[in-house]
Amino acid sequence: MAFGVEELRVLRRALALALLPTPASVEDVQDCLRLAESLDEATREGARLRAFLVADLARYRAALPGTAAGYLTLLEEALGAGYRPDPDDLAALRALRGNPSAAALLDRCQVLAEQDVRGRLARGAALRSVVSAPTVPASRTRLLALPGGRSAASGKPGGPEKEKKPAERPATPAERPAAPKPSTPAAPKPGRPIPTPGEVFPRRKPTPPPSQQRQLAAG
């Protein structure tokens, strides 16, 4: 696929916009859209041309060896368009290896066929390695603490940081329990008066000494 001067200019502008995003003008956007449409059309045209070449190649191959010259020309053109030779082409070229052009095309087709086989084997091996990869049971795995996180923030190695209880809010006067009132002695009930100590314990008269008793007896 070849680009013209105008197409290369648009492609360069599109790459510049992709690498260094800048406000694009309406003209640049329209040019990029037209270039994308042209590329899509060229891709579709290439696919149609390759399909015609492969169909003609099959017809010439079925008419060998009488169509050897046309077959070799079509095969070389198809290879240039991205066609990959199949086993029928290799068998036909081996039958025509006496022709120098056929021998050269046979070597070229064998190299391409080997590349395709290696590619398929590599893809198959990669797929098998992914499918047959051993899986470790979850019970045998050990969880490792990653740097950072809650343990690092708490400054304690290992184990999650214990959650701190929120500080208790001091109770307001309305919420505090009322203090018990001091008990006061009950006032005495009115009635019988309380006796005085003199009434309870009357004083006794002192006893006179013996001498005074004898004098009183003698008189």
C-alpha positions as CSV (number, residue, x, y, z in Angstrom):
1,M,0.0,0.0,0.0
2,A,1.5,3.3,-1.1
3,F,0.6,6.8,0.2
4,G,0.7,10.0,-1.9
5,V,2.1,13.3,-0.8
6,E,-1.2,14.6,0.5
7,E,-2.0,11.4,2.3
8,L,1.4,11.5,4.0
9,R,0.8,15.1,5.1
10,V,-2.5,14.1,6.7
11,L,-0.9,11.0,8.3
12,R,1.9,13.1,9.8
13,R,-0.6,15.6,11.2
14,A,-2.6,12.8,12.7
15,L,0.4,11.3,14.4
16,A,1.4,14.7,15.8
17,L,-2.1,15.1,17.3
18,A,-1.8,11.6,18.8
19,L,1.6,12.3,20.4
20,L,1.0,15.9,21.4
21,P,-2.7,16.4,22.0
22,T,-3.6,19.9,20.9
23,P,-6.9,21.4,19.7
24,A,-7.4,20.2,16.1
25,S,-9.0,22.4,13.5
26,V,-12.1,21.3,11.6
27,E,-10.1,20.9,8.5
28,D,-7.6,18.5,10.2
29,V,-10.4,16.4,11.6
30,Q,-12.1,16.1,8.1
31,D,-8.7,15.2,6.5
32,C,-8.1,12.4,9.1
33,L,-11.6,11.0,8.6
34,R,-11.1,11.0,4.8
35,L,-7.7,9.2,5.3
36,A,-9.3,6.6,7.5
37,E,-12.0,5.9,5.0
38,S,-9.4,5.6,2.2
39,L,-7.4,3.1,4.3
40,D,-10.5,1.0,5.0
41,E,-11.3,1.0,1.3
42,A,-7.8,0.0,0.4
43,T,-7.9,-2.8,3.0
44,R,-11.2,-4.1,1.6
45,E,-9.8,-3.9,-2.0
46,G,-6.7,-5.8,-1.0
47,A,-8.8,-8.6,0.5
48,R,-10.9,-8.8,-2.6
49,L,-7.8,-9.0,-4.9
50,R,-6.3,-11.7,-2.7
51,A,-9.5,-13.7,-3.0
52,F,-9.5,-13.5,-6.8
53,L,-5.8,-14.5,-6.9
54,V,-6.4,-17.5,-4.7
55,A,-9.4,-18.6,-6.9
56,D,-7.4,-18.3,-10.1
57,L,-4.4,-20.0,-8.5
58,A,-6.6,-23.0,-7.6
59,R,-7.9,-23.2,-11.2
60,Y,-4.4,-23.1,-12.7
61,R,-3.1,-25.6,-10.2
62,A,-5.9,-28.0,-11.1
63,A,-4.9,-27.8,-14.8
64,L,-1.2,-28.5,-14.2
65,P,1.2,-29.3,-15.8
66,G,-0.1,-27.6,-18.9
67,T,-0.6,-24.3,-17.1
68,A,2.8,-24.3,-15.3
69,A,3.9,-20.8,-16.5
70,G,0.6,-19.1,-15.5
71,Y,0.5,-21.0,-12.2
72,L,4.0,-19.9,-11.2
73,T,3.2,-16.3,-12.1
74,L,0.0,-16.3,-10.2
75,L,1.6,-18.0,-7.2
76,E,4.4,-15.4,-7.0
77,E,1.8,-12.6,-7.2
78,A,-0.3,-14.2,-4.5
79,L,2.7,-14.5,-2.2
80,G,3.4,-10.8,-2.6
81,A,-0.3,-10.1,-1.6
82,G,0.1,-12.0,1.7
83,Y,-1.0,-15.5,0.6
84,R,0.4,-18.4,2.6
85,P,1.0,-21.6,0.5
86,D,-0.9,-24.7,1.4
87,P,0.1,-28.4,1.0
88,D,-1.4,-28.5,-2.5
89,D,1.0,-25.7,-3.6
90,L,4.0,-27.5,-2.1
91,A,3.1,-30.7,-3.9
92,A,2.6,-28.9,-7.2
93,L,6.0,-27.2,-6.9
94,R,7.8,-30.4,-6.1
95,A,6.3,-31.9,-9.3
96,L,7.7,-28.9,-11.2
97,R,11.1,-28.6,-9.5
98,G,12.8,-29.2,-12.8
99,N,11.8,-25.6,-13.7
100,P,14.2,-23.1,-12.1
101,S,11.3,-20.7,-11.3
102,A,9.4,-23.6,-9.7
103,A,12.5,-24.6,-7.7
104,A,13.0,-21.0,-6.4
105,L,9.3,-20.7,-5.5
106,L,9.5,-24.1,-3.7
107,D,12.3,-22.9,-1.5
108,R,10.4,-19.8,-0.7
109,C,7.2,-21.6,0.1
110,Q,9.0,-24.2,2.3
111,V,10.4,-21.4,4.4
112,L,7.0,-19.8,4.8
113,A,5.4,-23.1,5.6
114,E,8.1,-23.8,8.3
115,Q,7.4,-20.4,9.8
116,D,3.7,-21.1,10.0
117,V,4.3,-24.5,11.6
118,R,6.6,-23.0,14.2
119,G,4.1,-20.2,14.9
120,R,1.3,-22.8,15.5
121,L,3.5,-24.9,17.7
122,A,4.5,-21.9,19.8
123,R,0.9,-20.8,20.2
124,G,-0.1,-24.3,21.1
125,A,2.7,-24.7,23.7
126,A,1.8,-21.3,25.2
127,L,-1.9,-22.3,25.4
128,R,-1.0,-25.7,27.0
129,S,1.3,-24.1,29.6
130,V,-1.5,-21.7,30.6
131,V,-4.1,-24.5,30.8
132,S,-1.8,-27.0,32.6
133,A,-0.3,-24.5,35.0
134,P,-0.5,-25.9,38.6
135,T,-2.8,-24.1,40.9
136,V,-1.9,-23.8,44.6
137,P,-4.8,-24.5,46.9
138,A,-5.9,-21.5,48.9
139,S,-5.3,-23.5,52.1
140,R,-1.5,-23.7,51.3
141,T,-1.0,-20.1,50.6
142,R,0.3,-17.8,53.2
143,L,-0.9,-14.2,53.4
144,L,1.9,-11.7,53.7
145,A,1.4,-8.2,55.0
146,L,2.2,-5.6,52.5
147,P,4.1,-2.4,53.4
148,G,1.8,0.3,54.5
149,G,-1.8,-0.1,55.6
150,R,-3.3,-0.1,59.0
151,S,-0.4,-2.0,60.7
152,A,2.1,0.5,59.5
153,A,-0.1,3.4,60.5
154,S,-0.4,2.1,64.0
155,G,3.4,1.5,64.3
156,K,2.9,-2.1,65.6
157,P,4.5,-4.9,63.5
158,G,1.9,-7.4,62.5
159,G,-1.8,-7.6,63.3
160,P,-4.4,-5.0,62.6
161,E,-4.6,-2.0,64.8
162,K,-7.0,-2.3,67.6
163,E,-9.9,0.0,67.2
164,K,-9.8,2.8,69.8
165,K,-13.0,3.5,71.7
166,P,-14.2,7.0,71.4
167,A,-13.6,9.2,74.4
168,E,-16.6,9.2,76.8
169,R,-18.4,12.5,76.8
170,P,-18.7,14.0,80.3
171,A,-22.2,13.9,81.6
172,T,-24.1,17.2,81.6
173,P,-25.6,18.4,84.9
174,A,-29.0,17.3,83.6
175,E,-27.7,13.8,83.0
176,R,-25.8,13.4,86.3
177,P,-27.6,11.3,89.0
178,A,-28.9,13.3,91.9
179,A,-26.8,13.1,95.1
180,P,-28.6,11.5,98.1
181,K,-29.7,14.0,100.7
182,P,-28.1,13.6,104.2
183,S,-30.5,12.0,106.6
184,T,-31.6,14.3,109.5
185,P,-32.9,13.0,112.8
186,A,-36.7,13.0,113.1
187,A,-38.0,15.8,115.3
188,P,-39.5,14.5,118.6
189,K,-43.2,14.2,118.6
190,P,-45.0,16.5,121.0
191,G,-46.3,14.8,124.1
192,R,-44.7,13.8,127.5
193,P,-41.8,16.2,128.3
194,I,-38.3,14.8,128.4
195,P,-37.1,14.4,132.1
196,T,-34.0,16.2,133.2
197,P,-31.0,14.4,134.6
198,G,-31.8,15.8,138.1
199,E,-35.2,14.2,138.0
200,V,-33.9,10.9,136.7
201,F,-31.0,10.7,139.2
202,P,-32.0,12.7,142.4
203,R,-29.2,13.9,144.7
204,R,-28.8,12.1,148.0
205,K,-28.3,14.0,151.2
206,P,-24.8,13.6,152.7
207,T,-24.5,11.3,155.7
208,P,-23.2,13.2,158.8
209,P,-19.9,11.9,160.4
210,P,-20.2,9.5,163.5
211,S,-19.2,12.2,166.0
212,Q,-22.1,14.4,165.0
213,Q,-24.4,11.5,165.3
214,R,-23.3,10.8,168.9
215,Q,-23.7,14.4,169.8
216,L,-27.1,14.5,168.5
217,A,-27.9,11.3,170.3
218,A,-26.6,12.7,173.7
219,G,-28.4,16.0,173.5
